[in-house]
Amino acid sequence: MGARGEIYTIIRDLAETGVSVVLVSSDTPELIGLAHRVLVIRAGEIAGELMRDDLDQKDSQEQIFRLASDQALLQVGSES
């Protein structure tokens, strides 16, 4: 396992113990694989939020890109 894999293991272990982890990344697959919730920031403001159920969808990466590029006018998320 490489350094990145070891970091992922540490993040998952911490989260399993109830520790909150804030992960900042532009690596979309990394976010989808690790996060329970993703906030997409565009121009210094929250453009949208995806919860774990949203991240489990086939088009989650596309949804993140749409929010980041101002192509989505409505907030994406399970909680309304």
HTML snippet that shows the backbone in 3Dmol.js (N, CA, C, O; Angstrom):
<script src="https://3Dmol.org/build/3Dmol-min.js"></script>
<div id="view" style="width:600px;height:400px;position:relative"></div>
<script>
const pdb = `
ATOM      1  N   MET A   1       0.858  -1.179   0.000  1.00  0.00           N
ATOM      2  CA  MET A   1       0.000   0.000   0.000  1.00  0.00           C
ATOM      3  C   MET A   1       0.897   1.233   0.000  1.00  0.00           C
ATOM      4  O   MET A   1       1.864   1.310   0.758  1.00  0.00           O
ATOM      5  N   GLY A   2       0.568   2.185  -0.851  1.00  0.00           N
ATOM      6  CA  GLY A   2       1.329   3.419  -0.931  1.00  0.00           C
ATOM      7  C   GLY A   2       0.912   4.417   0.135  1.00  0.00           C
ATOM      8  O   GLY A   2       0.020   4.159   0.944  1.00  0.00           O
ATOM      9  N   ALA A   3       1.579   5.563   0.117  1.00  0.00           N
ATOM     10  CA  ALA A   3       1.308   6.613   1.104  1.00  0.00           C
ATOM     11  C   ALA A   3      -0.147   7.081   1.052  1.00  0.00           C
ATOM     12  O   ALA A   3      -0.772   7.298   2.091  1.00  0.00           O
ATOM     13  N   ARG A   4      -0.677   7.234  -0.154  1.00  0.00           N
ATOM     14  CA  ARG A   4      -2.072   7.682  -0.293  1.00  0.00           C
ATOM     15  C   ARG A   4      -3.028   6.668   0.325  1.00  0.00           C
ATOM     16  O   ARG A   4      -3.967   7.047   1.025  1.00  0.00           O
ATOM     17  N   GLY A   5      -2.797   5.401   0.076  1.00  0.00           N
ATOM     18  CA  GLY A   5      -3.627   4.344   0.647  1.00  0.00           C
ATOM     19  C   GLY A   5      -3.563   4.330   2.162  1.00  0.00           C
ATOM     20  O   GLY A   5      -4.569   4.092   2.830  1.00  0.00           O
ATOM     21  N   GLU A   6      -2.379   4.587   2.705  1.00  0.00           N
ATOM     22  CA  GLU A   6      -2.229   4.642   4.160  1.00  0.00           C
ATOM     23  C   GLU A   6      -3.005   5.822   4.738  1.00  0.00           C
ATOM     24  O   GLU A   6      -3.622   5.702   5.796  1.00  0.00           O
ATOM     25  N   ILE A   7      -2.976   6.952   4.053  1.00  0.00           N
ATOM     26  CA  ILE A   7      -3.741   8.129   4.500  1.00  0.00           C
ATOM     27  C   ILE A   7      -5.232   7.827   4.469  1.00  0.00           C
ATOM     28  O   ILE A   7      -5.956   8.191   5.396  1.00  0.00           O
ATOM     29  N   TYR A   8      -5.698   7.169   3.420  1.00  0.00           N
ATOM     30  CA  TYR A   8      -7.113   6.807   3.325  1.00  0.00           C
ATOM     31  C   TYR A   8      -7.519   5.905   4.487  1.00  0.00           C
ATOM     32  O   TYR A   8      -8.596   6.068   5.060  1.00  0.00           O
ATOM     33  N   THR A   9      -6.658   4.960   4.829  1.00  0.00           N
ATOM     34  CA  THR A   9      -6.935   4.052   5.940  1.00  0.00           C
ATOM     35  C   THR A   9      -7.048   4.828   7.253  1.00  0.00           C
ATOM     36  O   THR A   9      -7.945   4.569   8.055  1.00  0.00           O
ATOM     37  N   ILE A  10      -6.145   5.770   7.468  1.00  0.00           N
ATOM     38  CA  ILE A  10      -6.180   6.590   8.681  1.00  0.00           C
ATOM     39  C   ILE A  10      -7.481   7.399   8.732  1.00  0.00           C
ATOM     40  O   ILE A  10      -8.128   7.474   9.776  1.00  0.00           O
ATOM     41  N   ILE A  11      -7.857   8.000   7.605  1.00  0.00           N
ATOM     42  CA  ILE A  11      -9.097   8.792   7.548  1.00  0.00           C
ATOM     43  C   ILE A  11     -10.300   7.916   7.875  1.00  0.00           C
ATOM     44  O   ILE A  11     -11.145   8.297   8.685  1.00  0.00           O
ATOM     45  N   ARG A  12     -10.381   6.747   7.251  1.00  0.00           N
ATOM     46  CA  ARG A  12     -11.510   5.841   7.507  1.00  0.00           C
ATOM     47  C   ARG A  12     -11.531   5.378   8.966  1.00  0.00           C
ATOM     48  O   ARG A  12     -12.594   5.323   9.583  1.00  0.00           O
ATOM     49  N   ASP A  13     -10.366   5.047   9.516  1.00  0.00           N
ATOM     50  CA  ASP A  13     -10.299   4.599  10.913  1.00  0.00           C
ATOM     51  C   ASP A  13     -10.758   5.705  11.862  1.00  0.00           C
ATOM     52  O   ASP A  13     -11.505   5.443  12.805  1.00  0.00           O
ATOM     53  N   LEU A  14     -10.319   6.927  11.622  1.00  0.00           N
ATOM     54  CA  LEU A  14     -10.733   8.048  12.459  1.00  0.00           C
ATOM     55  C   LEU A  14     -12.245   8.257  12.377  1.00  0.00           C
ATOM     56  O   LEU A  14     -12.908   8.440  13.397  1.00  0.00           O
ATOM     57  N   ALA A  15     -12.780   8.228  11.164  1.00  0.00           N
ATOM     58  CA  ALA A  15     -14.220   8.439  10.974  1.00  0.00           C
ATOM     59  C   ALA A  15     -15.030   7.347  11.675  1.00  0.00           C
ATOM     60  O   ALA A  15     -16.088   7.626  12.239  1.00  0.00           O
ATOM     61  N   GLU A  16     -14.545   6.118  11.643  1.00  0.00           N
ATOM     62  CA  GLU A  16     -15.250   5.008  12.301  1.00  0.00           C
ATOM     63  C   GLU A  16     -15.308   5.182  13.815  1.00  0.00           C
ATOM     64  O   GLU A  16     -16.209   4.651  14.463  1.00  0.00           O
ATOM     65  N   THR A  17     -14.351   5.925  14.390  1.00  0.00           N
ATOM     66  CA  THR A  17     -14.351   6.153  15.835  1.00  0.00           C
ATOM     67  C   THR A  17     -15.186   7.376  16.213  1.00  0.00           C
ATOM     68  O   THR A  17     -15.309   7.704  17.393  1.00  0.00           O
ATOM     69  N   GLY A  18     -15.761   8.051  15.212  1.00  0.00           N
ATOM     70  CA  GLY A  18     -16.606   9.206  15.484  1.00  0.00           C
ATOM     71  C   GLY A  18     -15.919  10.542  15.317  1.00  0.00           C
ATOM     72  O   GLY A  18     -16.535  11.584  15.538  1.00  0.00           O
ATOM     73  N   VAL A  19     -14.657  10.532  14.931  1.00  0.00           N
ATOM     74  CA  VAL A  19     -13.924  11.778  14.706  1.00  0.00           C
ATOM     75  C   VAL A  19     -14.372  12.385  13.383  1.00  0.00           C
ATOM     76  O   VAL A  19     -14.492  11.684  12.378  1.00  0.00           O
ATOM     77  N   SER A  20     -14.618  13.684  13.389  1.00  0.00           N
ATOM     78  CA  SER A  20     -14.958  14.376  12.149  1.00  0.00           C
ATOM     79  C   SER A  20     -13.676  14.670  11.385  1.00  0.00           C
ATOM     80  O   SER A  20     -12.681  15.100  11.968  1.00  0.00           O
ATOM     81  N   VAL A  21     -13.704  14.439  10.098  1.00  0.00           N
ATOM     82  CA  VAL A  21     -12.548  14.679   9.246  1.00  0.00           C
ATOM     83  C   VAL A  21     -12.987  15.625   8.137  1.00  0.00           C
ATOM     84  O   VAL A  21     -13.957  15.355   7.429  1.00  0.00           O
ATOM     85  N   VAL A  22     -12.273  16.728   7.991  1.00  0.00           N
ATOM     86  CA  VAL A  22     -12.533  17.655   6.895  1.00  0.00           C
ATOM     87  C   VAL A  22     -11.471  17.390   5.842  1.00  0.00           C
ATOM     88  O   VAL A  22     -10.274  17.530   6.091  1.00  0.00           O
ATOM     89  N   LEU A  23     -11.930  17.007   4.672  1.00  0.00           N
ATOM     90  CA  LEU A  23     -11.038  16.672   3.564  1.00  0.00           C
ATOM     91  C   LEU A  23     -11.253  17.692   2.461  1.00  0.00           C
ATOM     92  O   LEU A  23     -12.376  17.876   1.990  1.00  0.00           O
ATOM     93  N   VAL A  24     -10.191  18.351   2.049  1.00  0.00           N
ATOM     94  CA  VAL A  24     -10.266  19.304   0.948  1.00  0.00           C
ATOM     95  C   VAL A  24      -9.513  18.680  -0.219  1.00  0.00           C
ATOM     96  O   VAL A  24      -8.332  18.352  -0.105  1.00  0.00           O
ATOM     97  N   SER A  25     -10.209  18.520  -1.343  1.00  0.00           N
ATOM     98  CA  SER A  25      -9.582  17.854  -2.478  1.00  0.00           C
ATOM     99  C   SER A  25     -10.259  18.255  -3.779  1.00  0.00           C
ATOM    100  O   SER A  25     -11.455  18.544  -3.809  1.00  0.00           O
ATOM    101  N   SER A  26      -9.488  18.268  -4.838  1.00  0.00           N
ATOM    102  CA  SER A  26     -10.053  18.445  -6.176  1.00  0.00           C
ATOM    103  C   SER A  26     -10.116  17.096  -6.894  1.00  0.00           C
ATOM    104  O   SER A  26     -10.503  17.032  -8.061  1.00  0.00           O
ATOM    105  N   ASP A  27      -9.742  16.030  -6.209  1.00  0.00           N
ATOM    106  CA  ASP A  27      -9.763  14.673  -6.756  1.00  0.00           C
ATOM    107  C   ASP A  27     -11.153  14.083  -6.509  1.00  0.00           C
ATOM    108  O   ASP A  27     -11.433  13.573  -5.424  1.00  0.00           O
ATOM    109  N   THR A  28     -12.010  14.154  -7.510  1.00  0.00           N
ATOM    110  CA  THR A  28     -13.400  13.742  -7.360  1.00  0.00           C
ATOM    111  C   THR A  28     -13.561  12.282  -6.936  1.00  0.00           C
ATOM    112  O   THR A  28     -14.340  12.008  -6.023  1.00  0.00           O
ATOM    113  N   PRO A  29     -12.860  11.337  -7.559  1.00  0.00           N
ATOM    114  CA  PRO A  29     -13.004   9.947  -7.099  1.00  0.00           C
ATOM    115  C   PRO A  29     -12.594   9.771  -5.629  1.00  0.00           C
ATOM    116  O   PRO A  29     -13.184   8.966  -4.909  1.00  0.00           O
ATOM    117  N   GLU A  30     -11.596  10.518  -5.196  1.00  0.00           N
ATOM    118  CA  GLU A  30     -11.166  10.478  -3.804  1.00  0.00           C
ATOM    119  C   GLU A  30     -12.304  10.938  -2.889  1.00  0.00           C
ATOM    120  O   GLU A  30     -12.591  10.294  -1.879  1.00  0.00           O
ATOM    121  N   LEU A  31     -12.939  12.033  -3.237  1.00  0.00           N
ATOM    122  CA  LEU A  31     -14.052  12.549  -2.446  1.00  0.00           C
ATOM    123  C   LEU A  31     -15.214  11.559  -2.406  1.00  0.00           C
ATOM    124  O   LEU A  31     -15.777  11.292  -1.345  1.00  0.00           O
ATOM    125  N   ILE A  32     -15.559  11.026  -3.557  1.00  0.00           N
ATOM    126  CA  ILE A  32     -16.671  10.079  -3.636  1.00  0.00           C
ATOM    127  C   ILE A  32     -16.379   8.826  -2.808  1.00  0.00           C
ATOM    128  O   ILE A  32     -17.277   8.268  -2.177  1.00  0.00           O
ATOM    129  N   GLY A  33     -15.131   8.397  -2.815  1.00  0.00           N
ATOM    130  CA  GLY A  33     -14.759   7.189  -2.092  1.00  0.00           C
ATOM    131  C   GLY A  33     -14.657   7.353  -0.588  1.00  0.00           C
ATOM    132  O   GLY A  33     -14.865   6.391   0.151  1.00  0.00           O
ATOM    133  N   LEU A  34     -14.340   8.553  -0.120  1.00  0.00           N
ATOM    134  CA  LEU A  34     -14.090   8.760   1.309  1.00  0.00           C
ATOM    135  C   LEU A  34     -15.180   9.509   2.060  1.00  0.00           C
ATOM    136  O   LEU A  34     -15.388   9.274   3.250  1.00  0.00           O
ATOM    137  N   ALA A  35     -15.865  10.393   1.384  1.00  0.00           N
ATOM    138  CA  ALA A  35     -16.736  11.339   2.089  1.00  0.00           C
ATOM    139  C   ALA A  35     -18.123  10.799   2.370  1.00  0.00           C
ATOM    140  O   ALA A  35     -18.652   9.970   1.630  1.00  0.00           O
ATOM    141  N   HIS A  36     -18.697  11.287   3.454  1.00  0.00           N
ATOM    142  CA  HIS A  36     -20.104  11.054   3.766  1.00  0.00           C
ATOM    143  C   HIS A  36     -20.940  12.215   3.257  1.00  0.00           C
ATOM    144  O   HIS A  36     -22.147  12.091   3.050  1.00  0.00           O
ATOM    145  N   ARG A  37     -20.270  13.352   3.059  1.00  0.00           N
ATOM    146  CA  ARG A  37     -20.937  14.562   2.573  1.00  0.00           C
ATOM    147  C   ARG A  37     -19.899  15.405   1.836  1.00  0.00           C
ATOM    148  O   ARG A  37     -18.770  15.562   2.300  1.00  0.00           O
ATOM    149  N   VAL A  38     -20.292  15.941   0.692  1.00  0.00           N
ATOM    150  CA  VAL A  38     -19.402  16.798  -0.097  1.00  0.00           C
ATOM    151  C   VAL A  38     -20.076  18.150  -0.291  1.00  0.00           C
ATOM    152  O   VAL A  38     -21.215  18.229  -0.752  1.00  0.00           O
ATOM    153  N   LEU A  39     -19.370  19.195   0.063  1.00  0.00           N
ATOM    154  CA  LEU A  39     -19.801  20.560  -0.244  1.00  0.00           C
ATOM    155  C   LEU A  39     -18.950  21.044  -1.404  1.00  0.00           C
ATOM    156  O   LEU A  39     -17.722  21.010  -1.338  1.00  0.00           O
ATOM    157  N   VAL A  40     -19.601  21.491  -2.460  1.00  0.00           N
ATOM    158  CA  VAL A  40     -18.892  22.011  -3.626  1.00  0.00           C
ATOM    159  C   VAL A  40     -18.826  23.525  -3.484  1.00  0.00           C
ATOM    160  O   VAL A  40     -19.852  24.193  -3.354  1.00  0.00           O
ATOM    161  N   ILE A  41     -17.607  24.059  -3.511  1.00  0.00           N
ATOM    162  CA  ILE A  41     -17.381  25.488  -3.355  1.00  0.00           C
ATOM    163  C   ILE A  41     -17.040  26.084  -4.719  1.00  0.00           C
ATOM    164  O   ILE A  41     -16.172  25.581  -5.433  1.00  0.00           O
ATOM    165  N   ARG A  42     -17.740  27.163  -5.065  1.00  0.00           N
ATOM    166  CA  ARG A  42     -17.456  27.871  -6.321  1.00  0.00           C
ATOM    167  C   ARG A  42     -17.474  29.360  -6.013  1.00  0.00           C
ATOM    168  O   ARG A  42     -18.422  29.858  -5.406  1.00  0.00           O
ATOM    169  N   ALA A  43     -16.456  30.058  -6.417  1.00  0.00           N
ATOM    170  CA  ALA A  43     -16.356  31.510  -6.205  1.00  0.00           C
ATOM    171  C   ALA A  43     -16.511  31.871  -4.725  1.00  0.00           C
ATOM    172  O   ALA A  43     -17.118  32.885  -4.381  1.00  0.00           O
ATOM    173  N   GLY A  44     -15.945  31.013  -3.849  1.00  0.00           N
ATOM    174  CA  GLY A  44     -15.959  31.293  -2.425  1.00  0.00           C
ATOM    175  C   GLY A  44     -17.265  31.013  -1.712  1.00  0.00           C
ATOM    176  O   GLY A  44     -17.392  31.319  -0.526  1.00  0.00           O
ATOM    177  N   GLU A  45     -18.232  30.442  -2.395  1.00  0.00           N
ATOM    178  CA  GLU A  45     -19.531  30.138  -1.789  1.00  0.00           C
ATOM    179  C   GLU A  45     -19.911  28.689  -2.054  1.00  0.00           C
ATOM    180  O   GLU A  45     -19.450  28.076  -3.017  1.00  0.00           O
ATOM    181  N   ILE A  46     -20.760  28.152  -1.182  1.00  0.00           N
ATOM    182  CA  ILE A  46     -21.234  26.778  -1.371  1.00  0.00           C
ATOM    183  C   ILE A  46     -22.187  26.742  -2.558  1.00  0.00           C
ATOM    184  O   ILE A  46     -23.240  27.380  -2.550  1.00  0.00           O
ATOM    185  N   ALA A  47     -21.798  25.985  -3.576  1.00  0.00           N
ATOM    186  CA  ALA A  47     -22.614  25.860  -4.782  1.00  0.00           C
ATOM    187  C   ALA A  47     -23.589  24.696  -4.673  1.00  0.00           C
ATOM    188  O   ALA A  47     -24.600  24.662  -5.374  1.00  0.00           O
ATOM    189  N   GLY A  48     -23.290  23.749  -3.799  1.00  0.00           N
ATOM    190  CA  GLY A  48     -24.171  22.602  -3.633  1.00  0.00           C
ATOM    191  C   GLY A  48     -23.616  21.611  -2.638  1.00  0.00           C
ATOM    192  O   GLY A  48     -22.461  21.694  -2.219  1.00  0.00           O
ATOM    193  N   GLU A  49     -24.460  20.679  -2.273  1.00  0.00           N
ATOM    194  CA  GLU A  49     -24.131  19.671  -1.277  1.00  0.00           C
ATOM    195  C   GLU A  49     -24.613  18.319  -1.763  1.00  0.00           C
ATOM    196  O   GLU A  49     -25.740  18.189  -2.242  1.00  0.00           O
ATOM    197  N   LEU A  50     -23.767  17.321  -1.642  1.00  0.00           N
ATOM    198  CA  LEU A  50     -24.146  15.953  -1.960  1.00  0.00           C
ATOM    199  C   LEU A  50     -23.928  15.101  -0.722  1.00  0.00           C
ATOM    200  O   LEU A  50     -22.853  15.127  -0.123  1.00  0.00           O
ATOM    201  N   MET A  51     -24.943  14.349  -0.343  1.00  0.00           N
ATOM    202  CA  MET A  51     -24.865  13.444   0.800  1.00  0.00           C
ATOM    203  C   MET A  51     -24.420  12.069   0.304  1.00  0.00           C
ATOM    204  O   MET A  51     -24.324  11.841  -0.902  1.00  0.00           O
ATOM    205  N   ARG A  52     -24.151  11.161   1.230  1.00  0.00           N
ATOM    206  CA  ARG A  52     -23.633   9.837   0.868  1.00  0.00           C
ATOM    207  C   ARG A  52     -24.531   9.142  -0.163  1.00  0.00           C
ATOM    208  O   ARG A  52     -24.026   8.540  -1.110  1.00  0.00           O
ATOM    209  N   ASP A  53     -25.852   9.219   0.009  1.00  0.00           N
ATOM    210  CA  ASP A  53     -26.759   8.598  -0.960  1.00  0.00           C
ATOM    211  C   ASP A  53     -26.556   9.178  -2.360  1.00  0.00           C
ATOM    212  O   ASP A  53     -26.611   8.452  -3.352  1.00  0.00           O
ATOM    213  N   ASP A  54     -26.321  10.491  -2.433  1.00  0.00           N
ATOM    214  CA  ASP A  54     -26.065  11.135  -3.725  1.00  0.00           C
ATOM    215  C   ASP A  54     -24.733  10.663  -4.306  1.00  0.00           C
ATOM    216  O   ASP A  54     -24.613  10.440  -5.510  1.00  0.00           O
ATOM    217  N   LEU A  55     -23.734  10.514  -3.431  1.00  0.00           N
ATOM    218  CA  LEU A  55     -22.401  10.105  -3.879  1.00  0.00           C
ATOM    219  C   LEU A  55     -22.388   8.664  -4.359  1.00  0.00           C
ATOM    220  O   LEU A  55     -21.505   8.277  -5.125  1.00  0.00           O
ATOM    221  N   ASP A  56     -23.352   7.865  -3.920  1.00  0.00           N
ATOM    222  CA  ASP A  56     -23.455   6.471  -4.356  1.00  0.00           C
ATOM    223  C   ASP A  56     -24.122   6.333  -5.725  1.00  0.00           C
ATOM    224  O   ASP A  56     -24.152   5.239  -6.289  1.00  0.00           O
ATOM    225  N   GLN A  57     -24.651   7.423  -6.260  1.00  0.00           N
ATOM    226  CA  GLN A  57     -25.311   7.389  -7.563  1.00  0.00           C
ATOM    227  C   GLN A  57     -24.280   7.356  -8.689  1.00  0.00           C
ATOM    228  O   GLN A  57     -23.164   7.855  -8.543  1.00  0.00           O
ATOM    229  N   LYS A  58     -24.665   6.773  -9.788  1.00  0.00           N
ATOM    230  CA  LYS A  58     -23.770   6.613 -10.939  1.00  0.00           C
ATOM    231  C   LYS A  58     -23.268   7.959 -11.477  1.00  0.00           C
ATOM    232  O   LYS A  58     -22.142   8.054 -11.966  1.00  0.00           O
ATOM    233  N   ASP A  59     -24.107   8.998 -11.387  1.00  0.00           N
ATOM    234  CA  ASP A  59     -23.745  10.292 -11.967  1.00  0.00           C
ATOM    235  C   ASP A  59     -23.185  11.288 -10.944  1.00  0.00           C
ATOM    236  O   ASP A  59     -23.185  12.494 -11.193  1.00  0.00           O
ATOM    237  N   SER A  60     -22.711  10.795  -9.802  1.00  0.00           N
ATOM    238  CA  SER A  60     -22.248  11.708  -8.746  1.00  0.00           C
ATOM    239  C   SER A  60     -21.077  12.583  -9.197  1.00  0.00           C
ATOM    240  O   SER A  60     -21.023  13.766  -8.860  1.00  0.00           O
ATOM    241  N   GLN A  61     -20.155  12.019  -9.946  1.00  0.00           N
ATOM    242  CA  GLN A  61     -19.019  12.817 -10.422  1.00  0.00           C
ATOM    243  C   GLN A  61     -19.516  13.915 -11.360  1.00  0.00           C
ATOM    244  O   GLN A  61     -19.037  15.047 -11.295  1.00  0.00           O
ATOM    245  N   GLU A  62     -20.452  13.597 -12.213  1.00  0.00           N
ATOM    246  CA  GLU A  62     -21.032  14.595 -13.111  1.00  0.00           C
ATOM    247  C   GLU A  62     -21.743  15.693 -12.315  1.00  0.00           C
ATOM    248  O   GLU A  62     -21.636  16.872 -12.653  1.00  0.00           O
ATOM    249  N   GLN A  63     -22.458  15.312 -11.274  1.00  0.00           N
ATOM    250  CA  GLN A  63     -23.152  16.306 -10.447  1.00  0.00           C
ATOM    251  C   GLN A  63     -22.155  17.267  -9.794  1.00  0.00           C
ATOM    252  O   GLN A  63     -22.394  18.474  -9.739  1.00  0.00           O
ATOM    253  N   ILE A  64     -21.047  16.730  -9.305  1.00  0.00           N
ATOM    254  CA  ILE A  64     -20.016  17.582  -8.706  1.00  0.00           C
ATOM    255  C   ILE A  64     -19.462  18.545  -9.744  1.00  0.00           C
ATOM    256  O   ILE A  64     -19.309  19.735  -9.466  1.00  0.00           O
ATOM    257  N   PHE A  65     -19.161  18.047 -10.928  1.00  0.00           N
ATOM    258  CA  PHE A  65     -18.631  18.907 -11.995  1.00  0.00           C
ATOM    259  C   PHE A  65     -19.630  19.990 -12.384  1.00  0.00           C
ATOM    260  O   PHE A  65     -19.248  21.138 -12.614  1.00  0.00           O
ATOM    261  N   ARG A  66     -20.904  19.629 -12.459  1.00  0.00           N
ATOM    262  CA  ARG A  66     -21.932  20.620 -12.811  1.00  0.00           C
ATOM    263  C   ARG A  66     -21.999  21.731 -11.763  1.00  0.00           C
ATOM    264  O   ARG A  66     -22.070  22.912 -12.105  1.00  0.00           O
ATOM    265  N   LEU A  67     -21.977  21.349 -10.497  1.00  0.00           N
ATOM    266  CA  LEU A  67     -22.016  22.344  -9.426  1.00  0.00           C
ATOM    267  C   LEU A  67     -20.769  23.228  -9.450  1.00  0.00           C
ATOM    268  O   LEU A  67     -20.856  24.441  -9.260  1.00  0.00           O
ATOM    269  N   ALA A  68     -19.632  22.622  -9.681  1.00  0.00           N
ATOM    270  CA  ALA A  68     -18.369  23.372  -9.691  1.00  0.00           C
ATOM    271  C   ALA A  68     -18.269  24.316 -10.883  1.00  0.00           C
ATOM    272  O   ALA A  68     -17.593  25.342 -10.813  1.00  0.00           O
ATOM    273  N   SER A  69     -18.941  23.969 -11.970  1.00  0.00           N
ATOM    274  CA  SER A  69     -18.827  24.775 -13.189  1.00  0.00           C
ATOM    275  C   SER A  69     -20.034  25.674 -13.430  1.00  0.00           C
ATOM    276  O   SER A  69     -20.160  26.258 -14.506  1.00  0.00           O
ATOM    277  N   ASP A  70     -20.924  25.794 -12.447  1.00  0.00           N
ATOM    278  CA  ASP A  70     -22.095  26.670 -12.538  1.00  0.00           C
ATOM    279  C   ASP A  70     -23.110  26.188 -13.565  1.00  0.00           C
ATOM    280  O   ASP A  70     -23.879  26.991 -14.092  1.00  0.00           O
ATOM    281  N   GLN A  71     -23.124  24.894 -13.855  1.00  0.00           N
ATOM    282  CA  GLN A  71     -24.103  24.350 -14.792  1.00  0.00           C
ATOM    283  C   GLN A  71     -25.375  23.885 -14.089  1.00  0.00           C
ATOM    284  O   GLN A  71     -26.375  23.588 -14.743  1.00  0.00           O
ATOM    285  N   ALA A  72     -25.339  23.822 -12.764  1.00  0.00           N
ATOM    286  CA  ALA A  72     -26.513  23.391 -12.008  1.00  0.00           C
ATOM    287  C   ALA A  72     -27.058  24.579 -11.241  1.00  0.00           C
ATOM    288  O   ALA A  72     -26.344  25.186 -10.444  1.00  0.00           O
ATOM    289  N   LEU A  73     -28.293  24.908 -11.469  1.00  0.00           N
ATOM    290  CA  LEU A  73     -28.903  26.039 -10.790  1.00  0.00           C
ATOM    291  C   LEU A  73     -29.537  25.646  -9.472  1.00  0.00           C
ATOM    292  O   LEU A  73     -29.704  26.484  -8.585  1.00  0.00           O
ATOM    293  N   LEU A  74     -29.893  24.366  -9.335  1.00  0.00           N
ATOM    294  CA  LEU A  74     -30.539  23.893  -8.121  1.00  0.00           C
ATOM    295  C   LEU A  74     -29.537  23.133  -7.284  1.00  0.00           C
ATOM    296  O   LEU A  74     -28.633  22.492  -7.821  1.00  0.00           O
ATOM    297  N   GLN A  75     -29.690  23.197  -5.972  1.00  0.00           N
ATOM    298  CA  GLN A  75     -28.820  22.471  -5.072  1.00  0.00           C
ATOM    299  C   GLN A  75     -29.130  20.987  -5.168  1.00  0.00           C
ATOM    300  O   GLN A  75     -30.295  20.588  -5.167  1.00  0.00           O
ATOM    301  N   VAL A  76     -28.092  20.176  -5.250  1.00  0.00           N
ATOM    302  CA  VAL A  76     -28.234  18.734  -5.287  1.00  0.00           C
ATOM    303  C   VAL A  76     -28.057  18.241  -3.871  1.00  0.00           C
ATOM    304  O   VAL A  76     -27.136  18.674  -3.178  1.00  0.00           O
ATOM    305  N   GLY A  77     -28.912  17.349  -3.426  1.00  0.00           N
ATOM    306  CA  GLY A  77     -28.738  16.779  -2.091  1.00  0.00           C
ATOM    307  C   GLY A  77     -29.970  16.047  -1.641  1.00  0.00           C
ATOM    308  O   GLY A  77     -31.075  16.320  -2.110  1.00  0.00           O
ATOM    309  N   SER A  78     -29.783  15.120  -0.733  1.00  0.00           N
ATOM    310  CA  SER A  78     -30.886  14.332  -0.209  1.00  0.00           C
ATOM    311  C   SER A  78     -31.744  15.142   0.737  1.00  0.00           C
ATOM    312  O   SER A  78     -32.949  14.911   0.839  1.00  0.00           O
ATOM    313  N   GLU A  79     -31.127  16.101   1.439  1.00  0.00           N
ATOM    314  CA  GLU A  79     -31.861  16.915   2.399  1.00  0.00           C
ATOM    315  C   GLU A  79     -32.349  18.193   1.721  1.00  0.00           C
ATOM    316  O   GLU A  79     -31.551  18.963   1.187  1.00  0.00           O
ATOM    317  N   SER A  80     -33.632  18.406   1.746  1.00  0.00           N
ATOM    318  CA  SER A  80     -34.192  19.625   1.125  1.00  0.00           C
ATOM    319  C   SER A  80     -34.852  20.481   2.162  1.00  0.00           C
ATOM    320  O   SER A  80     -35.380  21.545   1.839  1.00  0.00           O
TER     321      SER A  80
END
`;
const viewer = $3Dmol.createViewer("view");
viewer.addModel(pdb, "pdb");
viewer.setStyle({}, {cartoon: {color: "spectrum"}});
viewer.zoomTo();
viewer.render();
</script>
